[in-house]
């Protein structure tokens, strides 16, 4: 079922980008200007980050799409790297939250976020799909909780299918996959624009 949803989303992204015929013909406008900060400096990561589209889950309407009972709920990340808010994305087991398609520049190659699992030893899938001038790519990573407190994710790298314009469009999916009772919270989804690896 998840695979079917993702296939539909990829087709929608490719259509919205104006891909005609073969891969490599995506036509899209330029990425937006970024406001960056050293959001994860206290965890030893001094790279600059910016907030993914809707990635704080504040405001009256979230641009993220959800299935299986996922949705914005009370419970903001206790580290408050983007100021004190009131909301986070709530994800019961096997539910999914999908980001809006986001334009990223060259060197914008990884993301991090905060999460709170229902207990230690739980697993969440982070799936990233990318469309660019050189076609389509996807990657899947797994985050395993060590406690039921707020934690910071590892750095998660994104695929690269950029062409000469240096841009690509990404979609991120979060899905808890351990099948146990309880819900995850995800907050402050951030993209690193100056990764140097």
DRENTIFI-848687 format. One record per residue (C-alpha): y, z, x; residue in three letters. Coordinates in steps of 0.1 Angstrom, whole numbers, plus 2048, in hexadecimal, padded with zeros to 3 digits. Layout:
# residues N
north, up, east, rest
Y, Z, X, ALA
...
# end
This chain:
# residues 197
north, up, east, rest
800, 800, 800, UNK
818, 809, 81C, UNK
810, 7E8, 82D, UNK
818, 7D4, 80D, UNK
83A, 7E7, 809, UNK
842, 7DF, 82E, UNK
839, 7BA, 82A, UNK
851, 7B7, 80C, UNK
86D, 7C9, 81F, UNK
869, 7B2, 83D, UNK
86A, 793, 827, UNK
88A, 7A1, 817, UNK
89A, 7A8, 838, UNK
892, 785, 845, UNK
89F, 775, 825, UNK
8BF, 78A, 827, UNK
8C5, 780, 84B, UNK
8C3, 75B, 842, UNK
8A4, 753, 856, UNK
89C, 72E, 84F, UNK
87C, 71E, 85B, UNK
86F, 72E, 87B, UNK
877, 74E, 88C, UNK
895, 74F, 8A2, UNK
8AE, 742, 888, UNK
8BB, 763, 87A, UNK
8DF, 761, 871, UNK
8F2, 782, 86D, UNK
915, 791, 872, UNK
91D, 7A7, 890, UNK
913, 7CC, 891, UNK
92D, 7E6, 887, UNK
942, 7FB, 89F, UNK
930, 81B, 8A9, UNK
93C, 83F, 8AA, UNK
927, 851, 8C4, UNK
921, 874, 8D1, UNK
909, 886, 8E9, UNK
8F6, 893, 8CB, UNK
8D7, 89F, 8DE, UNK
8E7, 8AD, 8FE, UNK
8DB, 8D0, 8F7, UNK
8B7, 8C2, 8F9, UNK
8BE, 8B2, 91A, UNK
8C5, 88F, 90D, UNK
8E9, 885, 917, UNK
8E7, 862, 908, UNK
901, 858, 8EE, UNK
8F4, 854, 8CA, UNK
902, 849, 8A9, UNK
8F7, 851, 885, UNK
8DF, 838, 876, UNK
8EA, 829, 854, UNK
8E7, 847, 83C, UNK
8D6, 85B, 856, UNK
8E6, 87C, 84D, UNK
8DB, 879, 829, UNK
8FC, 888, 81D, UNK
911, 879, 801, UNK
909, 871, 7DD, UNK
8F3, 853, 7E3, UNK
8DB, 84C, 800, UNK
8D6, 828, 80B, UNK
8B2, 831, 815, UNK
895, 825, 7FE, UNK
879, 83D, 7F6, UNK
856, 83D, 7E8, UNK
83C, 857, 7DF, UNK
853, 874, 7D7, UNK
86A, 872, 7F5, UNK
88F, 877, 7EF, UNK
8AF, 888, 7FA, UNK
8AD, 8AE, 7F6, UNK
8BE, 8CE, 800, UNK
8B6, 8DA, 823, UNK
8CD, 8CE, 83F, UNK
8C2, 8CE, 864, UNK
8CB, 8F1, 872, UNK
8D8, 8E2, 893, UNK
8F4, 8D0, 87F, UNK
8FC, 8B6, 89A, UNK
910, 8A2, 881, UNK
922, 8C0, 871, UNK
915, 8D7, 856, UNK
907, 8C5, 839, UNK
8F0, 8CD, 81C, UNK
8D5, 8B2, 81A, UNK
8B8, 8A2, 82C, UNK
89C, 889, 822, UNK
87E, 89B, 813, UNK
85C, 88B, 819, UNK
83C, 897, 809, UNK
81B, 88C, 81A, UNK
816, 866, 818, UNK
839, 860, 809, UNK
850, 848, 81B, UNK
876, 846, 822, UNK
882, 824, 82D, UNK
8A4, 81F, 83E, UNK
8BC, 803, 834, UNK
8BA, 7E5, 84C, UNK
8D1, 7ED, 869, UNK
8E1, 7D6, 883, UNK
8DD, 7E2, 8A7, UNK
8EC, 7D4, 8C7, UNK
8DC, 7CE, 8E8, UNK
8D3, 7EF, 8F9, UNK
8D1, 801, 8D7, UNK
8AC, 806, 8DD, UNK
8A1, 829, 8D1, UNK
8A5, 843, 8B6, UNK
8A2, 868, 8B2, UNK
8A4, 87F, 894, UNK
89E, 8A3, 888, UNK
880, 8AD, 873, UNK
871, 8CC, 863, UNK
84C, 8CB, 85B, UNK
83A, 8E2, 843, UNK
826, 8F0, 860, UNK
81D, 8EA, 884, UNK
804, 8CF, 88C, UNK
80F, 8B7, 871, UNK
815, 892, 878, UNK
82F, 879, 86D, UNK
82E, 853, 872, UNK
84E, 842, 87D, UNK
84C, 81D, 878, UNK
867, 805, 884, UNK
86A, 7E1, 87A, UNK
882, 7C9, 88B, UNK
88F, 7A6, 883, UNK
8A4, 792, 89C, UNK
8AA, 76F, 8A9, UNK
888, 770, 8BB, UNK
874, 77A, 89C, UNK
864, 79A, 88F, UNK
855, 7B8, 8A0, UNK
849, 7DB, 896, UNK
83F, 7FB, 8A6, UNK
830, 81B, 89A, UNK
834, 83E, 8A9, UNK
827, 860, 89F, UNK
83A, 881, 89F, UNK
825, 8A1, 89E, UNK
836, 8C2, 895, UNK
832, 8E2, 8A9, UNK
83F, 8F9, 88E, UNK
84F, 8FB, 86C, UNK
872, 8FE, 87B, UNK
88B, 8E2, 880, UNK
881, 8CD, 89F, UNK
890, 8B0, 8B1, UNK
87A, 890, 8B4, UNK
871, 880, 8D5, UNK
884, 860, 8DE, UNK
874, 844, 8CA, UNK
879, 821, 8D9, UNK
87E, 802, 8C3, UNK
870, 7DF, 8C7, UNK
886, 7C4, 8D5, UNK
888, 7A1, 8C6, UNK
8AD, 79A, 8CD, UNK
8B9, 777, 8D5, UNK
8D8, 76B, 8E6, UNK
8EF, 77E, 8CD, UNK
8E1, 79F, 8DA, UNK
8DB, 7AC, 8B7, UNK
8BE, 7B5, 8A1, UNK
8B8, 7C6, 87F, UNK
8A2, 7E5, 87D, UNK
891, 7F7, 860, UNK
883, 81A, 865, UNK
867, 82A, 850, UNK
85D, 84F, 850, UNK
83B, 858, 841, UNK
829, 87A, 845, UNK
805, 870, 849, UNK
7F1, 891, 84D, UNK
7E7, 893, 828, UNK
7EE, 8B8, 826, UNK
804, 8CB, 80D, UNK
828, 8D0, 814, UNK
846, 8BA, 81B, UNK
859, 8AF, 83A, UNK
87F, 8AE, 83D, UNK
890, 894, 853, UNK
8B5, 895, 85C, UNK
8CF, 886, 874, UNK
8BE, 866, 87C, UNK
8D0, 859, 89C, UNK
8CF, 839, 8B0, UNK
8D5, 839, 8D6, UNK
8ED, 81C, 8DF, UNK
8EE, 821, 905, UNK
8C9, 827, 90E, UNK
8C4, 820, 933, UNK
89E, 81D, 937, UNK
# end
